[in-house]
Amino acid sequence: MLPLTGKNVVVIGGSRGVGRRIVQASVHAGARVLAVARETGSLGKLVEEVPGIKILALDATDDDAPHKVFAVMQPDVLVLCAGAFPPAAPLHGLSWREFAVNWETDVRIAFHFCKAALSQPLPQGAAVMVISSGAALAGSPISGGYAGAKRTQMFIASYAQKEADRLGLGLRFTTLAPRMMPDTDLGRHAVAGYSRYLGISAADFIRSMASPPTSSDVATAVIELVTNPDRSGGKAFTVSGQGLEAVP
C-alpha cells in the first residue's frame, strides 16, 4: 500500500515551485489532493498535468481562507508553502513595504492556518507541515524581512505544537527549512539577486553552493516526514541535496 493511501492532502501554494512538486509526490503516494493557489491559470495547467486532483483559487492571506479551504477538503495532511517573492536588495535600498512583504504573506498564512488547525480542530492524527527556508537559520542580507519571517513561521509551528499537546488534540506540526533550490522560480530569483550583489555570474554562485536541494528532494522530504510520526511533531528540519537533517 502507498504511504498516503486514503489520506486527504491539502497544499497551500500548490501551483508552482516546491508546492507543485509536493502535489505530484502526494498523488504518487496515493493521496487525494487539493491544490490551493491564487492564480487560476497556473492551477488550470496543474490539473491538466496531474489529473484527479482538486483545485481551489483563493488568497490564502485572507482571514477566512482556512474555513473556505477546509470546507472543500478536510486535510489529514496540510502543507503550507505559499508566500511572496522577497526583495533582492540590501537593507538601505528597501522601503518598509518591501521589507515587510513576507511578514504580510508567509507569516500571515502560517498564523491563520495553524490557528484554524487548532481551533476547528483538524482530525486527530493530522499533520501540518510548514515550509520555511534555510534563510531562517542563516539569514539573508539582501531579502529584507524574509529570513525573520521564515524564522517566525518556525516559531508559529512550535507554538502550535505546544498548544496541540496541551489540549490533547493529537496533531503534529513540523517545519521544513529547505536550502535554496535553484530549480524553482524563487530559487532562480535568489540566485540572480545574490550573483548581482556579489558581482559574479549566476553559474558561479550556484557552483559555490554546498549541495543545494532540488524541489523534488524537498517534496520527498515532506512525504517522509508526514508519514513518519517519530520524525515529526514539534520538530524542525532542513534539507539539502544530501537529505534531511534535524535543526538543533
N, C-alpha and C positions, 0 to 999 in steps of 0.2 A: 504494500500500500504506500502511496506517495505521502510525504510528511504533512501536507496541508489538506489532505482529502477531507471533504465535508466542512472545511473552515471558510468563514467569511473574512476576506482581507480587504480593507479599505486603505487606499493610498492617496493621501492629500498631496497634491503636486505630482500626479502620476502621468502627466502627458509628455514630459521631456526629461532628458538627462538621466540621473540615477533613479528618479521616480518611475520613469518608463521601464527601466531595467528591472525594477522591483515588481512592477505589474507583470512583466513577462515571466520572471522567475517564479512568482506566486502561482501563475496559471500552470506552469510546467510542474509545480509541486502539488498540483491537484486542487487548488483553492478556487472558490467563487470570488471574483474580484470586482470591486467598484473603484474606478479611477476618477479622481476629482481634480479639476483644474479650472482656471479662469477662462481660458481661451477655447471656444467651441471648435475652431479649425483644427487645432492640434489634437483635441480629443477625438474628432471625427477620423483623422488619419490613424490614430491609435487603435480605434475599434475596427478599422479595416484590416490592420496588421495583426491584431490579436482578437479574432472572433470569439464571441461568447462572453466577453466582459461587459459590465455595465459602466456607463459614464454619467457624470453629473458636472455641469458647468456652474460654478458659483465663485464668489470671492471669499476665500477661506478666512480672511481677516474680519469678516462681519461677526457681530456678537452672536447672531442666531445661526451661524454656519453649522456648528455641530448638530443642532436639532434637525436641520434640513438634511444633513448627511445621514444621520442615524435613522431618520425616517425612511430612507431609501434602502439602507443595509445596516443592520446591527453588527458591528465588527467583532470577530474573535481576535483579529489582529488589526491594529490601527497603526499605520505608518505615516509620520508627519515629516515630509521632506519639501514642502513648498517654502518659497522665500523669494526675496528680491535680490537682483544683482547688486552687489555693493559698489561704491565708487572706486575709482582707481587713481587716487591722487593722495599726496601726503596731507597731514593734518591742516597745515596753513593754507592749502588750496581748496578747502571744502567749506560749504555753508553748513549751518546746523541741520537743515533739512536733508542734505546729502549725507551728513554724518550719521543721522538717526534713522535712515531708511530701513535698516534691518531690525531695528527695535520695533518699528511700526508694522512690520510684516512677519518676519520669522518668529520673534518673541511673542507677538500678539497671537499668532496661530497656535503656538505651543501652549500659551496660557489658556486660551478658550477651549481647546480640545482636551487638554489634561484636566481642566476643571470639570468639563462635561463628563469625561470618563468617570470621575469620582462622584459627581452629583447625580447622574442618571440612575444607577451607575451602569457601566458595561457588565456583561455576564461574568460570573466568577470564572477565573482562569484565563480571561482575556489578556492580551499582551499589547502594550503601547510602545512603539519604537520611535524615538525622536532622533532624526538625522541632524546632527550638529555639524561641526567641522573641526579639522585639525588645528585651524586658526584659534579655536577656543583654548588650546593648550599652549600654543607657541606664539600667539599674537600675529598681527598682520598690519604693519605700519602704513600701508597705502590704501586701506579699505575702510577708513573711518571707524564707525562703531561696530563693524562686522564681528570682529573677534569677541568683543564684550557681549554682543547679542547672542552669539553662538554659545558662549560660556553660560549665559543666563538660561538658555534652553536646558543646559545640563542641570543647573540648579532646580529648574521647574520640575524636571523629571524626577530628581532626587526627592524634592519636597512631596511630590505626588505619591511616590512610593511609600514615604513615611506615613502619609495620611491613609493610603490604602491599607497598610499594615495595622494602623491604629484602629481603623473602622472595621477590620476583618473582611475586606471586600474580595480578597483573593485575586487582585490584579497585579500585573508585572509591568513596571515602567523601566525602560532601558534606553540609554543614549549610545549612539554610534557616531564617532567623530572621525570621518574619513580624511585622510590626507588629500591634497589637491589631485584631482582627476583630470589630466589633460585631454581626455576623450569626450568631455562634456562641454556644453556651451559655457557654463560657469567656470570650468577649469581653463578653457581657452581664454576667457575674459581675464582671469587672474594671471595666466602666463603672459598675455600681451601687456598687462599693466606692469608686472614686475620686470619684464625684459626692457620695457621703455625706461622704467625707473633706474635700473642698473646699467643701462647703456649697452646691453648685449642682445644677441638675437634670441628669438623665441626657442629655436632649436638648442642653443647653448644653455638656456635656462632649464629646459626640460632635462638635458643631459646632466645638469647639476643636481637634480632631484634624486633623493635616495629611494629607489624602488617605489615609484608612485603607483597607486592602485588604479584599476580601470573601474568603470561604472558596473561592469559585470562582477568584479571582485566584491564590490560593496553590496550588490544585490544578493550574492551568495552568502555574505556575512549576515545579512538581515535574516535570511531563511534559517541559517544555522542558529542564530540567537533566539528567534521567536519559537523555534521548535525544541529548544533545549533549556528548560526552566533552571537547570543548575548553573547555566552560564549567564543568566539574565536576572531581572528583577532587582531594581535599585542599583544596578551596576552601570559602568560606562566603559566603552571600548573604543579603540582606534583601529583603523585597518589600513594597511599598505599593500604593496604587491607581494609581501611576504606573509600576509594573513592577519588574523585578529590578534590584538594584544590588549589586555585589561589596563585601564587607566588607574594608576595608584590612588 
